[in-house]
Amino acid sequence: MELSSFYELIGYAGSILVAISLMMKSLVRLRTINMIGAGVFIIYGLLIGAIPVVFLNGLILCVNVYNLWRMGRQKDYFTLMEVRAESTYLNHFLDFYRKEILEFVPTYLFKTRSDQLVLFVLRNMMPVGVLIVKPEDDSASIFLDFVIPGYRDFRAGKFLFEQSSDFFRQRGIQRLLSDPGNPRHETYLKRMGFQLKDGSYSLELHTHVIHDQL
């Protein structure tokens, strides 16, 4: 393979990485992949002697590094907001994200009931996620656990399942039960500490001190 062809492959690789980054719904993934693509373009520019390409992608890399650093240091305020099953806002929220919800939980019926506990997870006072469960004795079956695009960095889930255990225990709920859903949702459940038992996932809730700052 000629060197010029090899250099072109590096340029194409950088282009593909940048294109892939733009398809990411998570800001962290978008900036991370975009940063790697910029790094590949810097190498490409150096190899072909294109200083403007090196300069532009050097700036892009620095911007991404700075924003990732700032996102990592940001202290977000999390809290829970309980709403009624017949809440107008809840129904608008579910309808707006219907397609996204069905990708994660294909069996969800979009019919909230009065015997269900409905919680919005607020991140800096913005509703970024919703949890709908049905309490039964000392357990609660999860009907829906959904986080909107752009906020799927697991921080909402960690607050919900790690820092908010006392919220559920005060309502007599000591464990949460969930169907696997699709493979992505199953991976999420495992990361949140759920354990597979008899075809469904279970999370034992332990006493925690709730910290709203993450």
N, C-alpha and C positions, 0 to 999 in steps of 0.2 A: 504494500500500500504506500502510495506517495505521501510525502509529508503534507502537501496541500489538502489531500483528501482526509487525512487524519485530523488536521486542523478544522476542517469543515464539520467533521463529526462532533468535535468539542463544541463548536458553535451551535450545532443543532441540539446537542444535549442541554446547553444552557437555555435555548429557546423553549424546549419542551418543559424544563423545570419551571420556568417563569409562567408558561401557559397553565401548567398544573396548579401552581400556587394560586392563580386567579380563580380556580374552581373550588378552593377550600372554603368551607363555611366557618371554620374556626380561625379567628384572627391570629392566634399563635402559630398554627400550622401554615397559614398563608404567608406570614412574615418569615418563618423559618425556611420554608421551601424557596421563597423568593430570594432570600439571602444566599442560599446555596447556589441558586441559578446565577445570581450576580457574581458570586465567586468564580463560577465556571466561565462566565463571560470575561472576567478579568484575566484569567489564564489565556483564554482565546485571544483577547486583544494584545496581550504581551507577545504571544507566539507569532501573530501576524504583523506586529508593529503598529497597531491601531491605537494610538494614545487616547483619542477621544472616547473610544469604547471603554478603555481602562478607566478613564476619569469618570465617565457617567456611571458605570457600574460600581466604582469605588464609592461614589456618593450614595448610590442605592443601598449598598451593603452597610454603610455607616448609619443611614437612616433606619434600616431594619434592626441593626444591633441596638441602637438607641431606644427604639420603641419596644423591643423585647425586654430590654433592661428596665425600662419604665413600667411595663406591664407586670414584670416580676416583682417590683418594689411596691406596686400599688396596693393600698390597704382598702379592700372593699367592705362595705357594710351590708351584712345579710340579716334578714329577719323573715318571719313567717306571717302570713295574713290568711286567716280562716274566712271563707265566704260560704254563703248558702248555695245549695245545689242548684237552685233556680236563679242564681245571679245572672243578670243580663250581660254583664261584662264577661263572666265565665263562658257563657254560650257563644258570645262573639269571638272570644279568644280561641275556643275549640274549633269553631267554624273556619276562622282565618287560617289556622295551622292544620286543618283536617288532613291534607295530603301528607305533610311531614309526619303527623302522628301515626297515620296508617303505615308508613314505612317502618316505624319502630314497633308498633303494636297493631298488627293487621286485624286482630279480633276485637278491637275497641268499638263499642256500639254508639258512642256519643249520646248516651242517655243517663244523665246524672240523676240521682235519687236522694230523697230526704234522709235516708239511713246511711248515706256516705259522708265521709269526712273529706272536705275539699280545702286544699291549702295552696296558696301561691307563695313561691319563693321570691322574695324581693332582694335584688342586688342594687345597692345604692338607690333604693326606693323604686326601682323599675322591675315589673313582674317578668322574670326571665324563665320561670318554670312553674309547673303545676303538678300537684300530687293528689290523686283521688283514690281513697281507700275505703273499704267497708269493714268496720270493726266487728269481730265475732269472738265473744268471750275475751281471752287475753291476747288474741292475735288480730291482725288486720290484713285483708287481701288487697293487694295493689291492683287497681283497675287501670290506672294511668300514672306514669311517671315520665314527664316530658320537659325538656329544656329547649328553648328556642335557639335557632342558628346564631352563631356568633358568640355564644356563651357556653359552649360545650367543652369547657376546660376542666370539668369534674369538680370545680369549686362549689357550685350550687349543690351537687350531690353529696359532697363531703360535709357541707353545713347541715344538710337535711338529715343525713343518716348517722353522722358522727357527733356533731355538736348539739343536735336537737332531740336527742334520745329522751331527755326528761319531759319534753313537750308531749310525746306520745305516752310515756309511762304515767303521766298525770291523768291521762284519759283511759287508763287501764290497759294500754297496748304494750305488750312486752316483746312481741316479735312481729316482723313484717314478712308477708309471703308474696311471691311474684312468679308469674309464668316467665319462661325464658324469652319470649318474643323472638325477634330476628337475631342473627349472630352478633350484630353490633350491640344490640341491647343486652344480650347475654354477657358479652365482654364487659360492658358497663356494670352489670350486676356483680360480677366477680370482683371487679376493681373496688366496688363499694363495700365488699365484705360479705356478700350473700353466699350461702353454701347450698349446693345442689342436694336435695333430699326427695326421693320418690318422684322425680320428674319435675319438681318445682324448686324454686330458690327461696331460702329462708334466711332472715337476719335477726339475730337475738339482740335486743336493745339493752344496753348497759347504761348505768348512770354516768352522766357527763356534766361538767360545768359548761353552760352555754356561753360561747364567746361570739359576739356578733361581728367582730372584726377579723377578717381573714386576709 
